[in-house]
Amino acid sequence: MRKFYVLLVAATLIGACTKQTTMTDEKKTYVPGTPTLSSDVMTPEVLWSFGRVGNTTLSPDGTMVLFAVTYYNKDENKGYRELYTVPVSGGDVSRITNTATNESEARWRPDGKKIGYLSSESGSVQLWEMNPDGTEAVQVTEIEGGISGFNYSPDLSKIFYIKAVKLDENVQDLFPDLPKANARLESDLMYRHWDSWHDYTYNHIFFAEYGNGKITSGKDILEGEKYDSPDKPFDGSEQVAWSPDSKSIVYSCKKLLGKAYAFSTNTDLYQYDLETGETRNLTEVHKGYDKNPVFSPDGNLLAWTSMERDGYESDQTRLFVMDMTTEKQVNYSAGWEQNAGHLSWGRNGNSIFFISDIHATEEIYRLDLADGKITRLTDGVHDYHSVVETADGKLLAEKVSMSQPAELYLVDPATGTDVPLTAINKGLMDQLTLGKVEKRWVKTVDDKDMLVWVIFPPHFDPSQKYPAILYCQGGPQGTVSQFWSYRWNFQQMAANGYIVVAPNRRGLPGFGMEWLEQISKDYGGLNIQDYLSAIDNVAKEPYVDENRLGAVGASYGGFSVNYLAGHHEGRFKAFISHCGIFNFEQQYVTTEEMWFEDWDIGGPYWDKTNQAAQRSYSFSPHLFVEKWDTPILVIHGEKDFRIPYTQGMGAFNAAVMRDIPAQFLFFPEENHWVVQPQNGILWQRVFKNWLDKWLK
């Protein structure tokens, strides 16, 4: 593995076409200068050197962009996030923070005169404000225990903030004479979620008067309710919306407990009236997810995303709009088979911009409310992750691809063309040679067309023969679009000297609902055949060595690898399974979000009368271990509660007991993902070493 050297230049922004300005000459944070690489081929160390752009917001007048960049310090094993601004018209990028703490939830105050953000500078996470140039930072809240989100009311008279409220009793509450007892006493489900045990608290929304000094308390609009809003573990302030008249708050919440919560996705939108204290359910007729409320500029309309079916978290994400006066709701996705996400209103209130997946890319669309017409605005080999209209009618969007990390762009809605607004990683990108990304259509066993991405090594020579790896996607209904990942990075895999085959097999969005939904209750069926069709197609190429093929994947992709291990008929010489399901029966009763397994598998294993479910359980990889004959690397995190780490242990132990070469890479502090810098680099090194050992 080639080495590279990093020159730490505190006052230099990565990006040759931008200028760096700072709050102070004193270095408090970690903003590295552009690394000088000794090779033009990607390495894990280079991958973890990219600045990660996010948290993008547009100023109220539509002329200035606020965004964050996170850099990771490998030696300290931590990340540093700082805030930046850039004019929509283009020009210098300015860094406006320089702290040892990580600013988050940064947003413009409605009058544009201040920027609010969360910081732990005072010891707990509180709301702070500063001028748009980063000067005169002042703490605004002093809420006991800290807060996790906030937003200003449009008239600047109030704020809402999000705070954890303890409502359940722990062992010490029940048995106060045993203060050192370390135990839990459970009587219902959802006692742990994603990577955390329930801590007896619930996310609640508070509102408080703003502008009269430091805020120390507020009114809990869910007082006494044992529900989370925003929902855990991933929802945030985007699930809470002020009405433009500042008289009400709309929030998403799943008002269910325990077992009922664990088997349902029925999240509704509720409107709380600040004056009367009354709450009403706006989406009671919908039984799936209702989330992401966004008011029109005049407050007459409310847009949100909605799923139809309870318990099906990969149902079509539809775009709904409600007239707040008549309460009439319109499904603008009716007759349209794509998903809608990242909603934002046009500045005139007559249109809604959003992101949707189509043929393995994420594109920008516009809904015109006058006629209900949905228009695709962009078309390319990329993924857009956000969109908002600027003052001059252009669209501010975050864009990535398999060949580029996130940067900000301005998109012309008339032509669909874009121009870069930031170039945070240009200094690194200019030194790298990336592999070609090719789109091909492959026939499936039932004569359908499947889109497959093929990523070639840098400096690809068609006269040589290369080993190839089949990438198995997770989800199972997660897209294989033009994403840029810091773990499953296709350019990093290709840079290791492999041709990467990434099929959009059955069960992925962007190809219609029939293609998406076929995978449910058919885990070992057509989608597995799709994998084999993809690798068989590419393996026929003269530049691929069909005797040096591997298969890799995580989550559902990890299950796919475990299943292929017993069904690949000698195609593969190496496997890597990360957080993969090994035993379906154990997975059904030990995961936390029970609705997912119940929907996709079809029901519990003890229901012998349920033929669809019994067929699903017949696909469990542990039933085919006697057919395993190929070296396998198993990776798992101890804090993975979605697919408990014992699934990985089972796969590894079974391989060893069968005398199959195997390794187990175990991360005690990681969850379903790998997020710490040194663990991430270790993951990449072990990943490469394992494939090199068996395929080179």
C-alpha positions in Angstrom: 0.0 0.0 0.0 1.5 3.3 -1.1 2.1 6.0 1.5 1.2 9.6 1.2 2.1 12.7 3.2 -0.2 15.3 4.5 0.9 18.9 5.0 -1.3 20.5 7.7 -1.8 24.1 6.6 -4.3 25.6 9.0 -5.4 28.5 6.8 -5.7 26.7 3.5 -9.0 25.2 2.2 -8.8 22.1 0.1 -9.9 23.3 -3.3 -7.7 25.1 -5.7 -10.4 27.4 -7.1 -11.6 28.7 -3.7 -10.1 31.2 -1.2 -10.0 30.5 2.5 -10.8 33.1 5.1 -10.9 32.4 8.8 -12.3 33.8 12.0 -9.0 34.0 13.8 -5.4 33.1 13.3 -5.5 30.8 16.3 -5.9 27.2 15.1 -8.5 25.4 17.2 -9.8 22.9 14.6 -8.5 20.5 12.1 -8.6 21.7 8.5 -5.8 20.0 6.6 -4.2 21.4 3.5 -4.3 19.4 0.3 -2.3 16.2 0.7 0.6 15.7 -1.7 0.1 12.1 -3.0 2.9 9.8 -4.0 0.6 7.9 -6.3 -2.5 8.8 -8.4 -4.3 5.7 -7.3 -6.8 5.9 -4.4 -5.9 4.5 -1.0 -8.0 4.2 2.2 -5.9 7.1 3.7 -6.7 9.3 0.7 -10.4 8.3 0.9 -10.5 9.4 4.6 -8.8 12.7 3.7 -11.7 14.1 1.7 -13.7 17.0 3.1 -17.3 15.9 3.5 -19.8 18.6 2.5 -23.2 18.7 4.1 -25.8 20.7 6.2 -26.5 23.1 3.3 -28.9 25.9 3.8 -29.8 29.0 1.7 -30.1 32.5 3.2 -33.7 33.9 3.4 -33.0 36.3 0.5 -31.7 33.4 -1.6 -28.2 34.9 -2.2 -25.9 33.2 0.3 -25.2 29.5 1.0 -24.3 28.2 4.4 -22.8 24.7 4.6 -20.5 22.5 6.7 -17.4 20.5 5.9 -16.2 17.6 8.1 -12.5 16.5 8.1 -11.3 13.4 9.9 -8.1 13.4 11.8 -6.8 9.8 11.6 -4.3 10.2 14.4 -6.9 11.6 16.8 -9.5 9.2 15.4 -12.2 11.9 15.3 -13.9 14.3 13.0 -14.0 18.1 12.9 -16.9 19.9 11.4 -16.7 23.6 10.5 -19.1 26.1 8.9 -18.6 27.9 5.6 -20.4 30.4 3.4 -20.3 31.1 -0.3 -22.3 33.6 -2.4 -24.8 32.1 -4.8 -23.3 34.3 -7.5 -20.0 32.5 -6.9 -16.7 33.7 -5.4 -14.7 33.1 -2.3 -15.6 30.3 0.1 -15.2 31.6 3.7 -14.7 29.5 6.8 -16.7 31.2 9.6 -16.0 28.9 12.5 -12.8 27.6 14.0 -13.5 25.6 17.1 -12.6 22.3 18.8 -16.3 21.5 19.0 -18.4 20.4 16.1 -21.2 22.9 15.1 -24.4 21.2 13.9 -27.9 22.1 12.8 -26.6 25.4 11.4 -29.3 27.6 9.8 -30.1 31.2 8.9 -32.3 33.2 11.2 -35.4 34.3 9.3 -34.2 37.9 9.0 -30.9 36.7 7.6 -28.9 38.8 10.2 -27.7 35.8 12.3 -26.8 32.2 11.9 -28.0 29.8 14.6 -26.3 26.5 15.4 -25.8 23.9 18.1 -22.6 23.7 20.0 -21.3 22.0 23.1 -18.9 24.9 23.8 -20.5 25.5 27.2 -20.4 21.9 28.3 -23.8 20.7 27.0 -25.3 21.1 23.5 -27.1 24.5 23.3 -28.2 27.0 20.7 -25.7 29.6 19.8 -25.9 32.5 17.3 -23.3 34.4 15.4 -23.0 37.0 12.7 -23.0 35.7 9.1 -19.2 36.3 9.0 -18.7 34.1 12.2 -18.1 36.9 14.6 -19.8 37.7 18.0 -20.9 34.1 18.9 -23.4 34.2 21.7 -25.1 31.4 23.6 -28.9 31.6 23.3 -30.2 28.7 25.3 -29.3 27.2 28.7 -31.6 24.2 28.8 -30.8 21.6 31.5 -29.4 18.5 29.8 -28.9 20.2 26.5 -30.9 20.1 23.3 -30.7 18.1 20.0 -32.5 20.4 17.5 -34.1 23.8 17.0 -35.7 26.2 14.6 -36.9 29.8 14.6 -40.5 30.8 14.2 -40.9 32.9 11.0 -41.9 36.0 12.9 -38.8 35.5 15.2 -41.0 35.6 18.3 -40.3 32.0 19.4 -38.1 29.0 18.8 -38.8 25.3 19.1 -36.2 23.1 20.5 -35.9 19.3 20.9 -35.0 17.8 24.2 -34.9 14.3 25.7 -37.4 13.8 28.5 -37.2 11.0 31.1 -40.6 9.3 31.4 -39.8 5.7 32.2 -38.5 4.1 35.4 -35.2 2.4 35.5 -34.0 -0.2 37.9 -32.7 2.4 40.4 -36.1 4.1 40.3 -37.8 0.8 41.1 -35.3 -0.3 43.7 -33.7 2.8 45.2 -31.8 0.8 47.8 -29.8 -0.8 45.0 -28.0 2.2 43.5 -25.1 0.1 42.0 -27.3 -2.5 40.4 -26.4 -2.7 36.7 -29.4 -4.3 35.0 -32.5 -3.7 32.8 -36.0 -5.0 33.5 -38.1 -5.1 30.3 -41.7 -6.0 29.7 -42.2 -5.0 26.1 -40.4 -4.6 22.7 -38.3 -1.7 21.4 -36.0 -1.7 24.4 -33.1 -1.1 22.0 -32.9 0.5 18.6 -30.2 0.6 15.9 -27.2 0.9 18.2 -28.5 2.1 21.5 -30.5 0.6 24.4 -33.5 2.7 25.3 -32.4 5.2 27.9 -35.9 5.7 29.4 -36.2 9.1 27.7 -38.2 10.4 24.7 -37.5 13.2 22.2 -40.0 16.0 22.9 -40.6 19.3 21.2 -40.7 22.5 23.3 -41.4 26.1 22.3 -40.2 29.2 24.1 -40.2 33.0 23.7 -37.2 34.3 21.8 -35.5 37.6 22.1 -35.8 38.3 25.8 -32.5 37.1 27.0 -31.1 33.6 27.5 -33.7 30.8 27.1 -33.8 28.5 30.1 -37.1 26.6 29.7 -40.0 26.1 27.3 -43.4 24.4 27.0 -43.5 20.7 26.1 -46.0 20.2 23.4 -46.0 16.4 24.0 -46.0 16.7 27.8 -46.4 13.3 29.4 -46.6 11.4 26.1 -44.2 8.4 25.8 -43.6 9.0 22.1 -40.6 10.3 20.2 -40.7 13.4 18.0 -38.6 13.5 16.0 -38.6 9.7 15.7 -35.4 7.8 16.6 -32.8 7.0 15.6 -32.3 9.1 12.4 -35.0 11.8 12.3 -34.2 15.4 13.2 -35.5 18.9 13.0 -36.6 18.4 9.4 -39.6 16.5 10.9 -40.8 19.7 12.7 -42.2 22.7 10.7 -43.4 26.1 11.9 -46.4 27.4 10.1 -45.6 30.7 8.3 -47.9 32.7 10.6 -45.9 31.3 13.6 -49.1 30.1 15.3 -48.7 26.3 15.0 -46.1 23.6 14.7 -46.5 20.5 12.5 -44.5 17.5 13.5 -44.2 13.8 12.6 -44.7 11.1 15.3 -45.5 7.5 15.6 -47.8 7.5 18.6 -47.4 3.8 19.4 -45.6 1.9 22.2 -43.7 -1.4 22.6 -44.8 -4.2 20.4 -47.3 -2.1 18.5 -44.4 0.3 17.7 -42.1 -2.5 16.7 -44.5 -3.8 14.1 -45.7 -0.6 12.6 -44.5 2.2 10.3 -47.6 4.3 10.9 -46.1 7.7 11.5 -48.5 10.6 11.2 -48.3 14.4 11.0 -49.7 16.4 13.9 -50.5 20.1 14.1 -50.1 21.8 17.5 -51.9 25.1 18.1 -49.7 27.3 20.3 -52.6 29.4 21.6 -55.1 26.7 22.4 -52.7 23.8 23.1 -54.8 21.5 20.9 -53.3 18.9 18.7 -54.9 17.3 15.6 -53.8 14.4 13.4 -53.6 15.6 9.8 -52.9 12.2 8.2 -55.0 9.8 10.1 -56.3 8.2 6.9 -52.7 7.2 5.9 -51.3 4.0 7.4 -47.7 4.1 6.5 -45.0 6.7 7.0 -46.0 10.4 6.8 -43.0 12.6 7.2 -41.0 15.7 6.1 -43.7 18.4 6.4 -42.9 21.6 4.4 -45.3 24.7 4.3 -45.7 26.8 1.2 -44.4 30.4 1.6 -47.9 31.7 2.3 -48.8 28.9 4.7 -52.0 27.9 2.7 -50.5 24.5 1.6 -48.6 21.8 3.4 -46.5 19.3 1.4 -45.1 16.1 2.8 -44.0 12.5 1.9 -46.3 9.6 2.5 -46.4 5.8 2.2 -49.6 3.9 1.8 -49.0 0.6 3.6 -48.4 0.0 7.3 -45.3 -2.1 8.0 -43.7 -1.6 4.6 -40.8 0.8 5.0 -39.8 0.6 1.3 -43.3 1.4 -0.1 -43.5 4.2 -2.7 -42.7 7.5 -1.2 -45.5 9.7 -2.5 -45.8 13.5 -2.7 -48.9 14.8 -0.9 -50.2 18.4 -0.6 -52.9 19.6 1.8 -55.0 22.7 1.6 -54.8 24.0 5.2 -58.2 25.7 4.9 -60.3 23.0 3.3 -58.1 20.1 4.5 -58.3 18.6 1.0 -55.4 16.3 0.3 -54.0 15.6 -3.2 -51.7 12.7 -4.0 -49.5 14.1 -6.8 -47.7 10.8 -7.2 -50.9 9.0 -8.4 -50.1 7.1 -11.6 -46.4 7.8 -11.1 -44.2 4.9 -9.9 -41.1 6.8 -8.6 -40.3 8.1 -5.2 -40.3 11.7 -4.1 -37.9 13.1 -1.5 -36.1 16.2 -0.3 -39.1 18.5 -1.0 -38.7 22.2 -1.2 -41.1 24.9 -2.3 -40.4 27.2 -5.2 -40.1 30.8 -4.0 -43.4 31.8 -5.7 -45.3 28.9 -4.0 -46.5 27.6 -7.3 -44.2 24.6 -7.6 -42.3 22.0 -5.5 -38.9 20.8 -6.4 -37.8 17.3 -5.2 -35.4 14.5 -5.8 -36.4 11.1 -7.4 -34.6 7.9 -8.4 -34.7 6.9 -12.1 -32.6 4.1 -13.6 -29.9 4.2 -10.9 -29.5 7.9 -10.7 -31.0 10.6 -8.4 -32.5 13.5 -10.4 -34.2 16.8 -9.8 -37.9 17.1 -10.6 -40.5 19.9 -10.4 -44.2 19.6 -9.6 -46.3 22.4 -11.0 -49.3 22.7 -8.8 -51.5 24.5 -11.4 -51.8 21.4 -13.6 -50.2 18.7 -11.4 -47.5 18.1 -14.0 -44.2 16.5 -12.9 -41.2 17.5 -15.0 -37.8 15.9 -14.9 -35.2 18.7 -14.9 -31.8 16.9 -14.9 -30.4 13.9 -16.7 -26.9 12.5 -16.1 -24.6 10.1 -14.4 -24.9 11.5 -10.9 -27.0 11.7 -7.8 -28.4 14.9 -6.5 -29.1 14.9 -2.7 -30.9 18.2 -2.1 -32.5 21.0 -4.0 -33.7 24.6 -3.2 -34.5 27.6 -5.5 -32.3 30.6 -5.2 -33.2 34.3 -5.6 -32.4 34.3 -9.4 -34.4 31.1 -10.2 -31.4 28.8 -10.2 -31.4 25.6 -8.1 -28.9 25.0 -5.4 -28.1 21.3 -5.2 -25.6 18.9 -3.6 -24.3 16.4 -6.1 -22.2 13.2 -6.0 -21.3 10.4 -8.3 -19.3 7.2 -8.1 -16.3 9.3 -9.2 -16.8 12.4 -7.0 -17.6 13.2 -3.4 -20.3 15.8 -2.6 -19.9 19.3 -3.8 -22.5 22.1 -4.3 -23.8 23.0 -7.7 -26.1 25.6 -9.3 -28.6 24.0 -11.7 -30.4 25.8 -14.5 -33.9 24.4 -14.4 -34.6 25.3 -18.0 -31.7 23.3 -19.4 -30.7 20.9 -16.6 -27.1 21.9 -16.8 -25.1 22.6 -13.7 -22.0 24.5 -12.7 -19.9 23.9 -9.5 -20.3 26.4 -6.7 -17.7 24.7 -4.4 -14.6 22.7 -5.1 -13.7 21.6 -1.6 -11.9 18.5 -2.8 -10.4 19.7 -6.1 -6.9 19.6 -4.8 -7.2 15.9 -4.1 -9.2 15.0 -7.1 -6.7 16.6 -9.5 -4.0 14.2 -8.3 -6.1 11.1 -8.7 -6.8 8.9 -11.7 -10.2 7.3 -11.3 -11.6 4.3 -13.0 -14.1 4.5 -15.9 -17.7 3.9 -14.9 -19.7 2.0 -17.5 -23.5 1.5 -17.7 -24.6 -1.8 -19.3 -27.9 -3.6 -19.6 -27.9 -7.3 -18.9 -30.7 -9.8 -19.7 -32.0 -11.7 -16.6 -33.1 -15.3 -16.5 -36.7 -14.2 -17.2 -35.6 -12.0 -20.2 -35.9 -8.7 -18.4 -33.4 -5.8 -18.8 -31.2 -5.1 -15.7 -28.9 -2.1 -15.4 -25.4 -3.0 -14.2 -22.7 -0.5 -13.3 -19.2 -1.7 -14.2 -16.3 0.2 -12.6 -12.8 -0.4 -14.1 -9.5 0.0 -12.3 -7.5 3.2 -13.0 -5.0 2.8 -15.9 -7.2 -0.1 -17.2 -5.5 -2.1 -19.9 -8.0 -4.2 -22.0 -5.2 -6.5 -23.0 -4.8 -7.8 -19.5 -7.0 -10.1 -17.4 -8.3 -8.7 -14.1 -10.0 -10.3 -11.2 -13.6 -9.1 -10.7 -15.9 -8.7 -7.6 -19.6 -8.8 -7.5 -21.1 -6.1 -5.3 -24.3 -7.1 -3.5 -26.4 -4.2 -2.4 -28.1 -3.9 1.0 -31.5 -2.7 1.9 -32.7 -5.0 0.4 -34.4 -2.1 -1.4 -31.6 0.4 -1.3 -30.5 1.9 -4.6 -27.3 1.2 -6.5 -27.3 4.7 -7.9 -24.3 7.0 -8.4 -23.6 7.2 -4.7 -20.2 8.1 -3.2 -19.6 6.0 -0.1 -16.7 6.2 2.4 -16.9 2.4 3.0 -18.4 0.8 0.0 -16.6 3.1 -2.4 -16.5 1.7 -5.9 -13.5 3.7 -6.9 -11.5 2.5 -3.9 -12.5 -1.1 -4.7 -11.4 -0.6 -8.4 -8.2 1.1 -7.3 -7.2 -2.2 -5.6 -6.9 -3.7 -9.1 -10.4 -5.2 -9.5 -13.3 -4.8 -11.9 -16.4 -4.1 -9.9 -19.8 -5.4 -11.0 -22.7 -3.5 -9.3 -26.1 -4.7 -10.5 -29.4 -3.1 -9.9 -31.0 -6.4 -9.3 -34.6 -7.1 -8.4 -35.8 -5.2 -5.4 -34.1 -1.8 -6.2 -36.0 1.5 -6.8 -35.9 3.5 -10.0 -37.3 0.8 -12.3 -40.9 0.7 -11.4 -42.9 -0.8 -8.5 -43.0 -4.3 -9.9 -39.2 -4.5 -10.0 -38.9 -3.0 -6.6 -41.4 -5.2 -4.8 -40.6 -8.5 -6.3 -37.9 -9.2 -3.8 -40.3 -9.4 -0.8 -40.8 -13.0 0.3 -38.4 -14.1 -2.4 -34.9 -13.5 -0.9 -33.4 -16.6 -2.4 -35.2 -16.3 -5.7 -34.9 -14.0 -8.8 -32.7 -11.4 -7.2 -30.0 -14.0 -6.5 -30.3 -15.1 -10.2 -29.9 -11.4 -11.1 -26.6 -11.3 -9.3 -25.4 -14.4 -11.2 -26.6 -13.0 -14.5 -24.6 -9.8 -13.9 -21.3 -11.5 -13.0 -21.7 -14.1 -15.7 -22.2 -11.4 -18.3 -19.1 -9.4 -17.3 -17.0 -12.5 -16.7 -17.3 -13.3 -20.5 -15.3 -10.2 -21.3 -11.7 -11.0 -22.5 -10.3 -8.7 -19.8 -11.9 -10.6 -16.9 -10.4 -13.7 -15.4 -13.4 -15.9 -14.8 -11.3 -18.0 -12.4 -10.7 -15.1 -10.1 -14.1 -13.8 -9.1 -15.3 -12.7 -5.6 -18.6 -11.5 -4.1 -18.9 -8.9 -1.4 -21.8 -7.1 0.4 -23.3 -5.7 3.6 -26.6 -6.1 5.4 -28.9 -7.7 2.8 -25.8 -7.8 0.6 -24.1 -9.8 3.4 -27.1 -12.2 3.4 -26.7 -12.4 -0.3 -23.0 -13.4 0.1 -23.9 -16.0 2.8 -26.6 -17.4 0.5 -24.4 -17.4 -2.6 -21.8 -19.3 -0.6 -24.1 -22.3 -0.7 -25.4 -21.8 -4.3 -22.7 -20.2 -6.5 -21.8 -23.5 -8.2 -18.0 -22.8 -8.2 -18.2 -19.3 -9.6 -16.4 -17.5 -6.8 -13.1 -17.9 -5.1 -13.6 -15.5 -2.2 -16.5 -13.9 -0.2 -16.8 -11.0 2.1 -20.0 -10.7 4.2 -20.5 -7.6 6.4 -23.3 -7.6 8.9 -25.1 -10.3 6.9 -28.1 -12.4 8.0 -27.1 -16.0 8.6 -30.1 -17.5 10.4 -33.5 -16.2 9.4 -35.3 -17.6 12.5 -33.0 -15.9 14.9 -33.0 -12.7 12.9 -36.8 -12.5 13.0 -36.9 -12.6 16.8 -33.8 -10.6 17.6 -33.9 -7.5 15.3 -35.5 -4.4 16.7 -37.7 -3.0 13.9 -39.9 -6.0 13.7 -42.1 -4.6 10.9 -39.3 -5.0 8.4 -38.7 -8.7 8.9 -42.5 -9.4 9.3 -43.2 -7.7 5.9 -40.3 -9.0 3.9 -40.2 -12.6 5.3 -44.0 -12.8 5.5 -44.5 -13.7 9.1 -43.1 -15.7 12.1 -41.4 -19.0 11.6 -43.7 -20.8 14.0 -46.7 -20.2 11.8 -46.5 -23.5 9.8 -49.8 -22.6 7.9 -48.2 -19.5 6.3 -46.7 -21.0 3.1 -45.2 -17.7 1.9 -43.3 -17.3 5.2 -42.2 -20.9 5.3 -40.8 -20.5 1.8 -38.9 -17.4 3.0 -37.3 -19.3 5.9 -36.2 -22.0 3.5 -33.8 -19.5 2.0 -31.9 -19.1 5.3 -28.1 -19.4 4.6 -27.5 -21.5 7.7 -29.5 -24.4 6.0 -26.8 -24.6 3.2 -23.6 -24.6 5.2 -22.8 -28.1 4.1 -22.4 -26.7 0.6 -19.9 -24.0 1.6 -16.5 -24.5 0.1 -15.0 -21.0 -0.4 -12.9 -18.7 1.8 -15.0 -16.1 3.6 -14.3 -13.0 5.5 -17.0 -12.1 8.0 -17.3 -8.5 9.4 -19.7 -7.3 12.1 -20.1 -4.6 14.7 -21.1 -5.4 18.3 -23.5 -2.4 18.4 -25.4 -3.6 15.4 -28.9 -4.2 16.7 -30.5 -4.3 13.2 -28.7 -7.5 12.4 -27.2 -8.7 15.7 -23.5 -9.5 15.7 -24.3 -13.2 16.6 -25.4 -13.6 13.0 -21.8 -12.8 11.9 -20.4 -15.1 14.6 -22.6 -17.9 13.4 -21.4 -17.6 9.8 -17.8 -17.4 10.8 -18.0 -20.2 13.3 -19.8 -22.4 10.8 -17.1 -21.8 8.2 -14.3 -22.7 10.7 -16.1 -25.8 11.7 -16.3 -26.8 8.1 -12.6 -26.3 7.7 -13.1 -23.4 5.3 -10.5 -20.6 5.4 -12.2 -17.7 7.2 -11.6 -14.5 9.2 -13.8 -12.6 11.5 -13.3 -8.8 11.7 -15.2 -7.6 14.8 -15.7 -4.0 15.8 -16.9 -3.7 19.5 -17.7 0.0 19.1 -19.3 0.1 15.6 -22.9 -0.5 14.6 -24.4 -1.5 11.2 -21.8 0.9 9.7 -18.2 1.7 10.3 -17.8 5.4 11.2 -14.6 5.9 13.1 -11.5 6.8 11.0 -9.0 4.2 12.1 -11.7 1.5 12.0 -12.7 2.6 8.5 -9.1 2.5 7.3 -8.6 -0.9 9.0 -11.8 -2.1 7.3 -10.4 -1.1 3.9 -7.0 -2.8 4.5 -8.5 -6.1 5.7 -11.0 -6.0 2.8 -8.2 -5.6 0.2 -5.9 -8.1 1.9 -8.5 -10.8 1.9 -9.4 -10.4 -1.7 -5.8 -10.1 -2.8 -5.0 -13.4 -0.9 -7.5 -15.4 -2.8 -8.0 -13.6 -6.1 -4.4 -12.5 -6.9 
